[in-house]
Amino acid sequence: MKSLSHLSVKMSWTLVLLAFLALLIALSAMGLYAVNHSQRSFETSVRQVEAGTQQADSASSTMGAIMASVQRVNELMNEIAVASNEQRAGIGEVNTAVGDMDNTTQQNAALVEQASLAASQLQAEAQRLDEAVARFKLADRSQEPASLPSHSVGSLTAEHVPRLAGQTSYAAG
């Protein structure tokens, strides 16, 4: 019986060894699967990192373009502000010129009124002088005194017209 028991122990050890080997094979298979899975995960991660790097580079380029556009818009806004200030100053100068022209026009209107009044006064004075001169009756030329030169009436001077101090009306005669 010794042999059977010995055989039985050997078989038990063989079964344990086979179980152990099966376990090692299973662990090796699981390890291999884990390594393959890890390698695929690593490769996927590397691809994702590369894609992320490309996206970051693209985003960086886009941000650079955006910053350049913002800078250009800022420059345009500054140019518009300068142009607006120049336009505002020009409008102010035009307003000042219009005000000056309005003042000049008002002064000219006042001068025209004064000139018109003076012309009316001169016309009235001329009419009054015409009336005063019309009251004088000149004698016929044939009856002229010898002391008066024989000139036309238009050449008479102030020395030919007698001065009548203080008289407001002249007698015709």
C-alpha positions in Angstrom: 0.0 0.0 0.0 2.8 2.0 0.3 3.0 2.4 -3.3 -0.5 3.4 -3.7 -0.2 6.0 -1.1 3.1 7.0 -2.5 1.4 7.2 -5.9 -1.5 9.0 -4.4 0.8 11.6 -2.9 2.7 11.9 -6.2 -0.5 12.4 -8.0 -1.6 15.0 -5.4 1.7 16.8 -6.0 1.2 16.5 -9.7 -2.3 17.9 -9.4 -1.0 20.7 -7.2 1.8 21.4 -9.6 -0.7 21.3 -12.6 -3.0 23.6 -10.7 0.0 25.8 -9.9 1.0 25.8 -13.6 -2.6 26.5 -14.7 -2.6 29.4 -12.3 0.8 30.6 -13.6 -0.5 30.4 -17.2 -3.7 32.2 -16.2 -1.7 34.9 -14.4 0.7 35.1 -17.3 -2.3 35.5 -19.7 -3.8 38.1 -17.5 -0.4 39.9 -17.3 0.0 39.7 -21.0 -3.6 41.0 -21.4 -2.8 43.8 -18.9 0.4 44.6 -20.7 -1.4 44.7 -24.1 -4.2 46.8 -22.6 -1.6 49.1 -21.0 0.3 49.4 -24.2 -2.9 50.2 -26.2 -3.9 52.7 -23.5 -0.5 54.2 -23.6 -0.6 54.5 -27.4 -4.1 55.9 -27.2 -2.9 58.4 -24.6 0.1 59.3 -26.8 -2.2 59.9 -29.8 -4.5 62.0 -27.6 -1.6 64.0 -26.3 -0.4 64.6 -29.8 -3.9 65.6 -30.9 -4.1 67.9 -27.8 -0.8 69.4 -28.7 -1.9 70.0 -32.2 -5.1 71.6 -30.9 -3.1 73.7 -28.5 -0.8 74.8 -31.3 -3.9 75.6 -33.5 -5.5 77.5 -30.5 -2.3 79.4 -30.0 -2.2 80.4 -33.7 -5.8 81.4 -33.5 -5.2 83.4 -30.3 -2.3 85.1 -32.1 -4.6 86.0 -35.0 -7.2 87.3 -32.6 -4.7 89.4 -30.7 -3.5 90.9 -34.0 -7.1 91.6 -35.0 -7.8 93.2 -31.6 -4.6 95.3 -32.0 -5.8 96.5 -35.5 -9.3 97.3 -34.1 -7.6 99.3 -31.3 -5.5 101.2 -33.9 -8.7 101.9 -36.0 -10.5 103.1 -32.9 -7.7 105.5 -32.1 -7.7 106.8 -35.7 -11.5 107.3 -35.5 -11.1 109.2 -32.2 -8.4 111.4 -33.7 -10.6 112.1 -36.7 -13.6 112.8 -34.5 -11.5 115.3 -32.5 -10.3 117.0 -35.7 -13.9 117.1 -37.0 -15.1 118.5 -33.7 -12.4 121.2 -33.9 -13.3 122.0 -37.5 -17.0 122.3 -36.6 -16.1 124.6 -33.8 -14.1 126.8 -36.2 -17.0 126.8 -38.7 -19.4 127.8 -35.8 -17.0 130.6 -34.9 -16.8 131.8 -38.5 -20.6 131.7 -38.8 -20.9 133.8 -35.7 -18.3 136.3 -37.0 -20.2 136.5 -40.3 -23.5 137.0 -38.4 -21.9 139.8 -36.4 -20.4 141.4 -39.6 -23.8 141.1 -41.3 -25.5 142.8 -38.3 -22.9 145.6 -38.4 -23.4 145.9 -42.2 -27.1 146.1 -41.7 -26.7 148.9 -39.1 -24.3 150.7 -41.5 -26.9 150.4 -44.3 -29.6 151.8 -42.0 -27.3 154.7 -41.1 -26.4 155.3 -44.7 -30.1 155.2 -45.7 -31.0 157.6 -42.9 -28.2 159.9 -44.0 -29.3 159.7 -47.6 -32.9 160.5 -46.6 -31.6 163.5 -44.6 -29.4 164.6 -47.5 -32.3 164.3 -49.9 -34.5 166.4 -47.5 -31.7 169.0 -47.1 -31.3 169.1 -50.9 -35.0 169.6 -51.4 -35.0 172.4 -48.8 -32.1 174.0 -50.5 -33.9 173.7 -53.9 -36.9 175.4 -52.4 -34.7 178.1 -50.9 -32.9 178.7 -54.2 -36.2 178.7 -56.1 -37.4 181.8 -54.1 -34.7 183.9 -55.6 -35.7 185.5 -58.9 -32.9 186.4 -61.2 -33.2 189.4 -63.3 -33.1 189.3 -67.0 -29.6 189.4 -68.4 -30.3 192.6 -70.3 -31.1 194.3 -67.0 -28.0 193.0 -65.2 -26.0 195.6 -63.3 -22.7 196.3 -64.8 -20.8 195.1 -61.9 -21.9 191.5 -62.3 -20.0 189.4 -64.9 -22.1 188.0 -67.7 -21.7 184.4 -66.8 -24.4 181.8 -66.8 -26.5 181.2 -63.7 -24.6 177.9 -63.0 -21.4 179.9 -62.5 -22.8 182.0 -59.7 -20.8 181.7 -56.5 -21.6 182.4 -52.9 -20.3 186.0 -53.2 -23.0 186.7 -55.8 -25.8 185.6 -53.4 -26.5 188.2 -50.8 -26.4 187.0 -47.2 -29.5 187.6 -45.2 -28.5 186.8 -41.6 -31.3 185.5 -39.5 -34.0 185.4 -42.2 -35.9 182.1 -42.5 -37.9 183.0 -45.6 -36.9 184.9 -48.7 -39.2 187.3 -50.5 -39.6 186.8 -54.2 -39.1 189.8 -56.2 
